[in-house]
Amino acid sequence: MDDTPLRHDDTDAMTTRSDAPRRSDSADDELVAIVAPYDDAPDECTIFPAGLTDDELLTTWLSAQEGGYVALAEMR
């Protein structure tokens, strides 16, 4: 992943990557971040491991509203 802000449209908020590699036990698992823009509320970023099954995806994610997260470069 890089330090650039993520920008996606509303359709991206409802999709997952079916071509992503399956999860491993490695600490270096790839993460997917999707930003869902809202007109009447702060944008929301959801992060989850790549390659989850549909059942795993229901409970393995983290979301934060805009203002609750910053670019990695700002924290270095």
PyMOL Python script that loads the backbone (N, CA, C, O; Angstrom):
from pymol import cmd

cmd.read_pdbstr("""\
ATOM      1  N   MET A   1       0.849  -1.177   0.000  1.00  0.00           N
ATOM      2  CA  MET A   1       0.000   0.000   0.000  1.00  0.00           C
ATOM      3  C   MET A   1       0.888   1.231   0.000  1.00  0.00           C
ATOM      4  O   MET A   1       2.023   1.196   0.477  1.00  0.00           O
ATOM      5  N   ASP A   2       0.362   2.306  -0.536  1.00  0.00           N
ATOM      6  CA  ASP A   2       1.162   3.519  -0.534  1.00  0.00           C
ATOM      7  C   ASP A   2       0.506   4.575   0.340  1.00  0.00           C
ATOM      8  O   ASP A   2      -0.521   4.321   0.970  1.00  0.00           O
ATOM      9  N   ASP A   3       1.102   5.763   0.377  1.00  0.00           N
ATOM     10  CA  ASP A   3       0.637   6.812   1.271  1.00  0.00           C
ATOM     11  C   ASP A   3      -0.363   7.758   0.617  1.00  0.00           C
ATOM     12  O   ASP A   3      -0.691   8.787   1.207  1.00  0.00           O
ATOM     13  N   THR A   4      -0.850   7.453  -0.557  1.00  0.00           N
ATOM     14  CA  THR A   4      -1.776   8.357  -1.230  1.00  0.00           C
ATOM     15  C   THR A   4      -3.187   8.163  -0.698  1.00  0.00           C
ATOM     16  O   THR A   4      -3.574   7.048  -0.349  1.00  0.00           O
ATOM     17  N   PRO A   5      -3.967   9.259  -0.635  1.00  0.00           N
ATOM     18  CA  PRO A   5      -5.350   9.120  -0.177  1.00  0.00           C
ATOM     19  C   PRO A   5      -6.142   8.227  -1.124  1.00  0.00           C
ATOM     20  O   PRO A   5      -5.894   8.216  -2.330  1.00  0.00           O
ATOM     21  N   LEU A   6      -7.073   7.495  -0.587  1.00  0.00           N
ATOM     22  CA  LEU A   6      -7.910   6.616  -1.387  1.00  0.00           C
ATOM     23  C   LEU A   6      -9.150   7.359  -1.824  1.00  0.00           C
ATOM     24  O   LEU A   6      -9.772   8.055  -1.022  1.00  0.00           O
ATOM     25  N   ARG A   7      -9.519   7.223  -3.084  1.00  0.00           N
ATOM     26  CA  ARG A   7     -10.740   7.839  -3.594  1.00  0.00           C
ATOM     27  C   ARG A   7     -11.466   6.803  -4.424  1.00  0.00           C
ATOM     28  O   ARG A   7     -10.923   6.295  -5.405  1.00  0.00           O
ATOM     29  N   HIS A   8     -12.674   6.490  -4.042  1.00  0.00           N
ATOM     30  CA  HIS A   8     -13.498   5.527  -4.755  1.00  0.00           C
ATOM     31  C   HIS A   8     -14.902   6.072  -4.848  1.00  0.00           C
ATOM     32  O   HIS A   8     -15.283   6.948  -4.071  1.00  0.00           O
ATOM     33  N   ASP A   9     -15.673   5.568  -5.783  1.00  0.00           N
ATOM     34  CA  ASP A   9     -17.076   5.967  -5.835  1.00  0.00           C
ATOM     35  C   ASP A   9     -17.923   5.017  -4.997  1.00  0.00           C
ATOM     36  O   ASP A   9     -17.415   4.029  -4.467  1.00  0.00           O
ATOM     37  N   ASP A  10     -19.206   5.316  -4.880  1.00  0.00           N
ATOM     38  CA  ASP A  10     -20.092   4.532  -4.018  1.00  0.00           C
ATOM     39  C   ASP A  10     -20.119   3.054  -4.374  1.00  0.00           C
ATOM     40  O   ASP A  10     -20.288   2.218  -3.486  1.00  0.00           O
ATOM     41  N   THR A  11     -19.958   2.707  -5.652  1.00  0.00           N
ATOM     42  CA  THR A  11     -20.032   1.301  -6.040  1.00  0.00           C
ATOM     43  C   THR A  11     -18.878   0.511  -5.448  1.00  0.00           C
ATOM     44  O   THR A  11     -19.033  -0.680  -5.177  1.00  0.00           O
ATOM     45  N   ASP A  12     -17.719   1.140  -5.238  1.00  0.00           N
ATOM     46  CA  ASP A  12     -16.579   0.448  -4.646  1.00  0.00           C
ATOM     47  C   ASP A  12     -16.855   0.047  -3.203  1.00  0.00           C
ATOM     48  O   ASP A  12     -16.297  -0.936  -2.715  1.00  0.00           O
ATOM     49  N   ALA A  13     -17.696   0.788  -2.530  1.00  0.00           N
ATOM     50  CA  ALA A  13     -17.981   0.494  -1.128  1.00  0.00           C
ATOM     51  C   ALA A  13     -18.724  -0.828  -0.976  1.00  0.00           C
ATOM     52  O   ALA A  13     -18.756  -1.388   0.120  1.00  0.00           O
ATOM     53  N   MET A  14     -19.311  -1.330  -2.030  1.00  0.00           N
ATOM     54  CA  MET A  14     -20.099  -2.543  -1.944  1.00  0.00           C
ATOM     55  C   MET A  14     -19.394  -3.739  -2.589  1.00  0.00           C
ATOM     56  O   MET A  14     -19.996  -4.807  -2.704  1.00  0.00           O
ATOM     57  N   THR A  15     -18.137  -3.587  -3.011  1.00  0.00           N
ATOM     58  CA  THR A  15     -17.461  -4.667  -3.706  1.00  0.00           C
ATOM     59  C   THR A  15     -16.276  -5.180  -2.909  1.00  0.00           C
ATOM     60  O   THR A  15     -15.717  -4.466  -2.077  1.00  0.00           O
ATOM     61  N   THR A  16     -15.902  -6.411  -3.168  1.00  0.00           N
ATOM     62  CA  THR A  16     -14.689  -6.995  -2.615  1.00  0.00           C
ATOM     63  C   THR A  16     -13.870  -7.528  -3.779  1.00  0.00           C
ATOM     64  O   THR A  16     -14.372  -7.635  -4.898  1.00  0.00           O
ATOM     65  N   ARG A  17     -12.634  -7.857  -3.526  1.00  0.00           N
ATOM     66  CA  ARG A  17     -11.745  -8.327  -4.571  1.00  0.00           C
ATOM     67  C   ARG A  17     -11.781  -9.840  -4.623  1.00  0.00           C
ATOM     68  O   ARG A  17     -11.185 -10.506  -3.777  1.00  0.00           O
ATOM     69  N   SER A  18     -12.472 -10.388  -5.603  1.00  0.00           N
ATOM     70  CA  SER A  18     -12.553 -11.846  -5.712  1.00  0.00           C
ATOM     71  C   SER A  18     -11.249 -12.450  -6.221  1.00  0.00           C
ATOM     72  O   SER A  18     -11.017 -13.648  -6.052  1.00  0.00           O
ATOM     73  N   ASP A  19     -10.387 -11.630  -6.846  1.00  0.00           N
ATOM     74  CA  ASP A  19      -9.115 -12.127  -7.369  1.00  0.00           C
ATOM     75  C   ASP A  19      -7.988 -12.023  -6.344  1.00  0.00           C
ATOM     76  O   ASP A  19      -6.854 -12.400  -6.643  1.00  0.00           O
ATOM     77  N   ALA A  20      -8.273 -11.522  -5.148  1.00  0.00           N
ATOM     78  CA  ALA A  20      -7.238 -11.337  -4.136  1.00  0.00           C
ATOM     79  C   ALA A  20      -6.746 -12.694  -3.639  1.00  0.00           C
ATOM     80  O   ALA A  20      -7.510 -13.658  -3.598  1.00  0.00           O
ATOM     81  N   PRO A  21      -5.465 -12.769  -3.261  1.00  0.00           N
ATOM     82  CA  PRO A  21      -4.942 -14.034  -2.748  1.00  0.00           C
ATOM     83  C   PRO A  21      -5.629 -14.424  -1.446  1.00  0.00           C
ATOM     84  O   PRO A  21      -6.108 -13.564  -0.708  1.00  0.00           O
ATOM     85  N   ARG A  22      -5.675 -15.712  -1.171  1.00  0.00           N
ATOM     86  CA  ARG A  22      -6.278 -16.204   0.068  1.00  0.00           C
ATOM     87  C   ARG A  22      -5.453 -15.761   1.260  1.00  0.00           C
ATOM     88  O   ARG A  22      -4.243 -15.568   1.144  1.00  0.00           O
ATOM     89  N   ARG A  23      -6.088 -15.602   2.383  1.00  0.00           N
ATOM     90  CA  ARG A  23      -5.417 -15.203   3.608  1.00  0.00           C
ATOM     91  C   ARG A  23      -4.390 -16.221   4.044  1.00  0.00           C
ATOM     92  O   ARG A  23      -4.584 -17.426   3.882  1.00  0.00           O
ATOM     93  N   SER A  24      -3.296 -15.730   4.597  1.00  0.00           N
ATOM     94  CA  SER A  24      -2.290 -16.604   5.192  1.00  0.00           C
ATOM     95  C   SER A  24      -2.138 -16.206   6.656  1.00  0.00           C
ATOM     96  O   SER A  24      -2.783 -15.262   7.111  1.00  0.00           O
ATOM     97  N   ASP A  25      -1.312 -16.901   7.377  1.00  0.00           N
ATOM     98  CA  ASP A  25      -1.077 -16.566   8.778  1.00  0.00           C
ATOM     99  C   ASP A  25       0.037 -15.541   8.938  1.00  0.00           C
ATOM    100  O   ASP A  25       0.426 -15.227  10.063  1.00  0.00           O
ATOM    101  N   SER A  26       0.551 -15.020   7.843  1.00  0.00           N
ATOM    102  CA  SER A  26       1.641 -14.059   7.867  1.00  0.00           C
ATOM    103  C   SER A  26       1.187 -12.715   8.426  1.00  0.00           C
ATOM    104  O   SER A  26       0.049 -12.295   8.213  1.00  0.00           O
ATOM    105  N   ALA A  27       2.084 -12.049   9.139  1.00  0.00           N
ATOM    106  CA  ALA A  27       1.787 -10.714   9.647  1.00  0.00           C
ATOM    107  C   ALA A  27       1.803  -9.681   8.527  1.00  0.00           C
ATOM    108  O   ALA A  27       1.392  -8.540   8.734  1.00  0.00           O
ATOM    109  N   ASP A  28       2.269 -10.066   7.354  1.00  0.00           N
ATOM    110  CA  ASP A  28       2.372  -9.143   6.226  1.00  0.00           C
ATOM    111  C   ASP A  28       1.195  -9.277   5.265  1.00  0.00           C
ATOM    112  O   ASP A  28       1.343  -8.958   4.086  1.00  0.00           O
ATOM    113  N   ASP A  29       0.039  -9.734   5.724  1.00  0.00           N
ATOM    114  CA  ASP A  29      -1.129  -9.880   4.862  1.00  0.00           C
ATOM    115  C   ASP A  29      -1.478  -8.546   4.211  1.00  0.00           C
ATOM    116  O   ASP A  29      -1.324  -7.485   4.816  1.00  0.00           O
ATOM    117  N   GLU A  30      -1.944  -8.617   2.982  1.00  0.00           N
ATOM    118  CA  GLU A  30      -2.385  -7.427   2.266  1.00  0.00           C
ATOM    119  C   GLU A  30      -3.718  -6.959   2.832  1.00  0.00           C
ATOM    120  O   GLU A  30      -4.595  -7.766   3.138  1.00  0.00           O
ATOM    121  N   LEU A  31      -3.858  -5.652   2.966  1.00  0.00           N
ATOM    122  CA  LEU A  31      -5.112  -5.074   3.432  1.00  0.00           C
ATOM    123  C   LEU A  31      -5.762  -4.312   2.287  1.00  0.00           C
ATOM    124  O   LEU A  31      -5.076  -3.761   1.427  1.00  0.00           O
ATOM    125  N   VAL A  32      -7.082  -4.287   2.283  1.00  0.00           N
ATOM    126  CA  VAL A  32      -7.856  -3.536   1.303  1.00  0.00           C
ATOM    127  C   VAL A  32      -8.521  -2.392   2.053  1.00  0.00           C
ATOM    128  O   VAL A  32      -9.110  -2.604   3.112  1.00  0.00           O
ATOM    129  N   ALA A  33      -8.432  -1.178   1.511  1.00  0.00           N
ATOM    130  CA  ALA A  33      -9.080  -0.009   2.108  1.00  0.00           C
ATOM    131  C   ALA A  33     -10.033   0.586   1.088  1.00  0.00           C
ATOM    132  O   ALA A  33      -9.659   0.827  -0.059  1.00  0.00           O
ATOM    133  N   ILE A  34     -11.256   0.820   1.508  1.00  0.00           N
ATOM    134  CA  ILE A  34     -12.279   1.393   0.639  1.00  0.00           C
ATOM    135  C   ILE A  34     -12.860   2.621   1.330  1.00  0.00           C
ATOM    136  O   ILE A  34     -13.274   2.555   2.487  1.00  0.00           O
ATOM    137  N   VAL A  35     -12.887   3.747   0.609  1.00  0.00           N
ATOM    138  CA  VAL A  35     -13.479   4.968   1.137  1.00  0.00           C
ATOM    139  C   VAL A  35     -14.859   5.143   0.522  1.00  0.00           C
ATOM    140  O   VAL A  35     -15.001   5.205  -0.699  1.00  0.00           O
ATOM    141  N   ALA A  36     -15.873   5.221   1.375  1.00  0.00           N
ATOM    142  CA  ALA A  36     -17.248   5.435   0.932  1.00  0.00           C
ATOM    143  C   ALA A  36     -17.607   6.897   1.187  1.00  0.00           C
ATOM    144  O   ALA A  36     -17.684   7.319   2.341  1.00  0.00           O
ATOM    145  N   PRO A  37     -17.829   7.676   0.125  1.00  0.00           N
ATOM    146  CA  PRO A  37     -18.188   9.090   0.313  1.00  0.00           C
ATOM    147  C   PRO A  37     -19.677   9.242   0.650  1.00  0.00           C
ATOM    148  O   PRO A  37     -20.520   8.510   0.132  1.00  0.00           O
ATOM    149  N   TYR A  38     -19.976  10.183   1.507  1.00  0.00           N
ATOM    150  CA  TYR A  38     -21.354  10.478   1.889  1.00  0.00           C
ATOM    151  C   TYR A  38     -21.604  11.970   1.718  1.00  0.00           C
ATOM    152  O   TYR A  38     -20.750  12.782   2.072  1.00  0.00           O
ATOM    153  N   ASP A  39     -22.764  12.343   1.179  1.00  0.00           N
ATOM    154  CA  ASP A  39     -23.108  13.755   1.011  1.00  0.00           C
ATOM    155  C   ASP A  39     -23.494  14.407   2.331  1.00  0.00           C
ATOM    156  O   ASP A  39     -23.216  15.588   2.540  1.00  0.00           O
ATOM    157  N   ASP A  40     -24.131  13.654   3.227  1.00  0.00           N
ATOM    158  CA  ASP A  40     -24.674  14.230   4.451  1.00  0.00           C
ATOM    159  C   ASP A  40     -23.939  13.793   5.721  1.00  0.00           C
ATOM    160  O   ASP A  40     -24.435  14.000   6.829  1.00  0.00           O
ATOM    161  N   ALA A  41     -22.754  13.186   5.561  1.00  0.00           N
ATOM    162  CA  ALA A  41     -21.963  12.726   6.704  1.00  0.00           C
ATOM    163  C   ALA A  41     -20.501  12.633   6.263  1.00  0.00           C
ATOM    164  O   ALA A  41     -20.207  12.642   5.067  1.00  0.00           O
ATOM    165  N   PRO A  42     -19.582  12.541   7.237  1.00  0.00           N
ATOM    166  CA  PRO A  42     -18.170  12.385   6.849  1.00  0.00           C
ATOM    167  C   PRO A  42     -17.956  11.098   6.050  1.00  0.00           C
ATOM    168  O   PRO A  42     -18.630  10.094   6.277  1.00  0.00           O
ATOM    169  N   ASP A  43     -17.000  11.145   5.106  1.00  0.00           N
ATOM    170  CA  ASP A  43     -16.642   9.929   4.372  1.00  0.00           C
ATOM    171  C   ASP A  43     -16.189   8.871   5.370  1.00  0.00           C
ATOM    172  O   ASP A  43     -15.738   9.194   6.469  1.00  0.00           O
ATOM    173  N   GLU A  44     -16.312   7.604   4.979  1.00  0.00           N
ATOM    174  CA  GLU A  44     -15.951   6.506   5.878  1.00  0.00           C
ATOM    175  C   GLU A  44     -14.989   5.557   5.176  1.00  0.00           C
ATOM    176  O   GLU A  44     -15.240   5.128   4.050  1.00  0.00           O
ATOM    177  N   CYS A  45     -13.892   5.234   5.843  1.00  0.00           N
ATOM    178  CA  CYS A  45     -12.890   4.314   5.313  1.00  0.00           C
ATOM    179  C   CYS A  45     -13.033   2.978   6.043  1.00  0.00           C
ATOM    180  O   CYS A  45     -13.038   2.924   7.273  1.00  0.00           O
ATOM    181  N   THR A  46     -13.148   1.896   5.257  1.00  0.00           N
ATOM    182  CA  THR A  46     -13.222   0.549   5.821  1.00  0.00           C
ATOM    183  C   THR A  46     -12.013  -0.239   5.350  1.00  0.00           C
ATOM    184  O   THR A  46     -11.689  -0.241   4.162  1.00  0.00           O
ATOM    185  N   ILE A  47     -11.347  -0.906   6.280  1.00  0.00           N
ATOM    186  CA  ILE A  47     -10.130  -1.674   5.997  1.00  0.00           C
ATOM    187  C   ILE A  47     -10.375  -3.123   6.404  1.00  0.00           C
ATOM    188  O   ILE A  47     -10.923  -3.398   7.472  1.00  0.00           O
ATOM    189  N   PHE A  48      -9.955  -4.052   5.528  1.00  0.00           N
ATOM    190  CA  PHE A  48     -10.108  -5.472   5.819  1.00  0.00           C
ATOM    191  C   PHE A  48      -9.026  -6.250   5.088  1.00  0.00           C
ATOM    192  O   PHE A  48      -8.510  -5.772   4.078  1.00  0.00           O
ATOM    193  N   PRO A  49      -8.665  -7.445   5.574  1.00  0.00           N
ATOM    194  CA  PRO A  49      -7.661  -8.270   4.896  1.00  0.00           C
ATOM    195  C   PRO A  49      -8.162  -8.719   3.520  1.00  0.00           C
ATOM    196  O   PRO A  49      -9.345  -9.015   3.353  1.00  0.00           O
ATOM    197  N   ALA A  50      -7.271  -8.766   2.553  1.00  0.00           N
ATOM    198  CA  ALA A  50      -7.614  -9.257   1.214  1.00  0.00           C
ATOM    199  C   ALA A  50      -7.905 -10.746   1.273  1.00  0.00           C
ATOM    200  O   ALA A  50      -7.348 -11.466   2.101  1.00  0.00           O
ATOM    201  N   GLY A  51      -8.781 -11.201   0.388  1.00  0.00           N
ATOM    202  CA  GLY A  51      -9.015 -12.622   0.228  1.00  0.00           C
ATOM    203  C   GLY A  51      -9.933 -13.262   1.243  1.00  0.00           C
ATOM    204  O   GLY A  51      -9.914 -14.482   1.404  1.00  0.00           O
ATOM    205  N   LEU A  52     -10.739 -12.469   1.933  1.00  0.00           N
ATOM    206  CA  LEU A  52     -11.667 -13.050   2.897  1.00  0.00           C
ATOM    207  C   LEU A  52     -12.822 -13.753   2.199  1.00  0.00           C
ATOM    208  O   LEU A  52     -13.217 -13.376   1.096  1.00  0.00           O
ATOM    209  N   THR A  53     -13.355 -14.772   2.847  1.00  0.00           N
ATOM    210  CA  THR A  53     -14.584 -15.382   2.352  1.00  0.00           C
ATOM    211  C   THR A  53     -15.731 -14.433   2.691  1.00  0.00           C
ATOM    212  O   THR A  53     -15.557 -13.512   3.489  1.00  0.00           O
ATOM    213  N   ASP A  54     -16.891 -14.649   2.095  1.00  0.00           N
ATOM    214  CA  ASP A  54     -18.047 -13.810   2.398  1.00  0.00           C
ATOM    215  C   ASP A  54     -18.387 -13.860   3.882  1.00  0.00           C
ATOM    216  O   ASP A  54     -18.728 -12.833   4.470  1.00  0.00           O
ATOM    217  N   ASP A  55     -18.302 -15.032   4.494  1.00  0.00           N
ATOM    218  CA  ASP A  55     -18.602 -15.161   5.921  1.00  0.00           C
ATOM    219  C   ASP A  55     -17.581 -14.408   6.785  1.00  0.00           C
ATOM    220  O   ASP A  55     -17.962 -13.743   7.747  1.00  0.00           O
ATOM    221  N   GLU A  56     -16.299 -14.507   6.452  1.00  0.00           N
ATOM    222  CA  GLU A  56     -15.262 -13.801   7.208  1.00  0.00           C
ATOM    223  C   GLU A  56     -15.427 -12.289   7.077  1.00  0.00           C
ATOM    224  O   GLU A  56     -15.216 -11.550   8.038  1.00  0.00           O
ATOM    225  N   LEU A  57     -15.802 -11.838   5.892  1.00  0.00           N
ATOM    226  CA  LEU A  57     -15.936 -10.411   5.630  1.00  0.00           C
ATOM    227  C   LEU A  57     -17.009  -9.764   6.510  1.00  0.00           C
ATOM    228  O   LEU A  57     -16.932  -8.569   6.794  1.00  0.00           O
ATOM    229  N   LEU A  58     -17.997 -10.532   6.938  1.00  0.00           N
ATOM    230  CA  LEU A  58     -19.057  -9.991   7.785  1.00  0.00           C
ATOM    231  C   LEU A  58     -18.547  -9.513   9.141  1.00  0.00           C
ATOM    232  O   LEU A  58     -19.151  -8.631   9.751  1.00  0.00           O
ATOM    233  N   THR A  59     -17.440 -10.086   9.619  1.00  0.00           N
ATOM    234  CA  THR A  59     -16.971  -9.776  10.973  1.00  0.00           C
ATOM    235  C   THR A  59     -15.511  -9.352  11.048  1.00  0.00           C
ATOM    236  O   THR A  59     -15.005  -9.119  12.146  1.00  0.00           O
ATOM    237  N   THR A  60     -14.823  -9.244   9.930  1.00  0.00           N
ATOM    238  CA  THR A  60     -13.384  -8.946   9.958  1.00  0.00           C
ATOM    239  C   THR A  60     -13.108  -7.660   9.196  1.00  0.00           C
ATOM    240  O   THR A  60     -12.634  -7.695   8.061  1.00  0.00           O
ATOM    241  N   TRP A  61     -13.403  -6.525   9.817  1.00  0.00           N
ATOM    242  CA  TRP A  61     -13.205  -5.228   9.195  1.00  0.00           C
ATOM    243  C   TRP A  61     -13.114  -4.147  10.262  1.00  0.00           C
ATOM    244  O   TRP A  61     -13.478  -4.366  11.418  1.00  0.00           O
ATOM    245  N   LEU A  62     -12.628  -2.986   9.864  1.00  0.00           N
ATOM    246  CA  LEU A  62     -12.515  -1.839  10.748  1.00  0.00           C
ATOM    247  C   LEU A  62     -12.911  -0.611   9.948  1.00  0.00           C
ATOM    248  O   LEU A  62     -12.409  -0.421   8.840  1.00  0.00           O
ATOM    249  N   SER A  63     -13.795   0.229  10.473  1.00  0.00           N
ATOM    250  CA  SER A  63     -14.216   1.444   9.779  1.00  0.00           C
ATOM    251  C   SER A  63     -13.961   2.662  10.642  1.00  0.00           C
ATOM    252  O   SER A  63     -14.018   2.596  11.870  1.00  0.00           O
ATOM    253  N   ALA A  64     -13.675   3.786   9.978  1.00  0.00           N
ATOM    254  CA  ALA A  64     -13.490   5.068  10.663  1.00  0.00           C
ATOM    255  C   ALA A  64     -13.995   6.175   9.763  1.00  0.00           C
ATOM    256  O   ALA A  64     -13.853   6.112   8.542  1.00  0.00           O
ATOM    257  N   GLN A  65     -14.588   7.194  10.375  1.00  0.00           N
ATOM    258  CA  GLN A  65     -15.060   8.333   9.606  1.00  0.00           C
ATOM    259  C   GLN A  65     -13.918   9.294   9.336  1.00  0.00           C
ATOM    260  O   GLN A  65     -12.934   9.346  10.074  1.00  0.00           O
ATOM    261  N   GLU A  66     -14.074  10.065   8.244  1.00  0.00           N
ATOM    262  CA  GLU A  66     -13.073  11.071   7.893  1.00  0.00           C
ATOM    263  C   GLU A  66     -12.812  11.958   9.107  1.00  0.00           C
ATOM    264  O   GLU A  66     -13.745  12.363   9.801  1.00  0.00           O
ATOM    265  N   GLY A  67     -11.550  12.251   9.354  1.00  0.00           N
ATOM    266  CA  GLY A  67     -11.160  12.987  10.539  1.00  0.00           C
ATOM    267  C   GLY A  67     -10.627  12.061  11.622  1.00  0.00           C
ATOM    268  O   GLY A  67      -9.921  12.498  12.531  1.00  0.00           O
ATOM    269  N   GLY A  68     -10.968  10.777  11.520  1.00  0.00           N
ATOM    270  CA  GLY A  68     -10.492   9.790  12.481  1.00  0.00           C
ATOM    271  C   GLY A  68      -9.296   9.024  11.963  1.00  0.00           C
ATOM    272  O   GLY A  68      -8.810   8.114  12.635  1.00  0.00           O
ATOM    273  N   TYR A  69      -8.807   9.373  10.778  1.00  0.00           N
ATOM    274  CA  TYR A  69      -7.632   8.715  10.195  1.00  0.00           C
ATOM    275  C   TYR A  69      -6.826   9.740   9.430  1.00  0.00           C
ATOM    276  O   TYR A  69      -7.362  10.751   8.976  1.00  0.00           O
ATOM    277  N   VAL A  70      -5.531   9.479   9.285  1.00  0.00           N
ATOM    278  CA  VAL A  70      -4.613  10.380   8.593  1.00  0.00           C
ATOM    279  C   VAL A  70      -3.719   9.574   7.653  1.00  0.00           C
ATOM    280  O   VAL A  70      -3.608   8.356   7.787  1.00  0.00           O
ATOM    281  N   ALA A  71      -3.093  10.247   6.719  1.00  0.00           N
ATOM    282  CA  ALA A  71      -2.136   9.598   5.821  1.00  0.00           C
ATOM    283  C   ALA A  71      -0.909   9.165   6.620  1.00  0.00           C
ATOM    284  O   ALA A  71      -0.486   9.864   7.541  1.00  0.00           O
ATOM    285  N   LEU A  72      -0.345   8.023   6.271  1.00  0.00           N
ATOM    286  CA  LEU A  72       0.826   7.510   6.964  1.00  0.00           C
ATOM    287  C   LEU A  72       1.970   8.522   6.952  1.00  0.00           C
ATOM    288  O   LEU A  72       2.676   8.663   7.950  1.00  0.00           O
ATOM    289  N   ALA A  73       2.163   9.221   5.844  1.00  0.00           N
ATOM    290  CA  ALA A  73       3.251  10.195   5.734  1.00  0.00           C
ATOM    291  C   ALA A  73       3.129  11.297   6.782  1.00  0.00           C
ATOM    292  O   ALA A  73       4.147  11.817   7.237  1.00  0.00           O
ATOM    293  N   GLU A  74       1.907  11.667   7.176  1.00  0.00           N
ATOM    294  CA  GLU A  74       1.709  12.707   8.182  1.00  0.00           C
ATOM    295  C   GLU A  74       2.160  12.254   9.564  1.00  0.00           C
ATOM    296  O   GLU A  74       2.497  13.091  10.402  1.00  0.00           O
ATOM    297  N   MET A  75       2.174  10.956   9.820  1.00  0.00           N
ATOM    298  CA  MET A  75       2.532  10.442  11.129  1.00  0.00           C
ATOM    299  C   MET A  75       4.012  10.094  11.259  1.00  0.00           C
ATOM    300  O   MET A  75       4.486   9.799  12.356  1.00  0.00           O
ATOM    301  N   ARG A  76       4.727  10.125  10.166  1.00  0.00           N
ATOM    302  CA  ARG A  76       6.165   9.783  10.212  1.00  0.00           C
ATOM    303  C   ARG A  76       6.991  10.956  10.612  1.00  0.00           C
ATOM    304  O   ARG A  76       8.214  10.848  10.700  1.00  0.00           O
TER     305      ARG A  76
END
""", "prot")
cmd.dss("prot")
cmd.show_as("cartoon", "prot")
cmd.util.cbc("prot")
cmd.orient("prot")
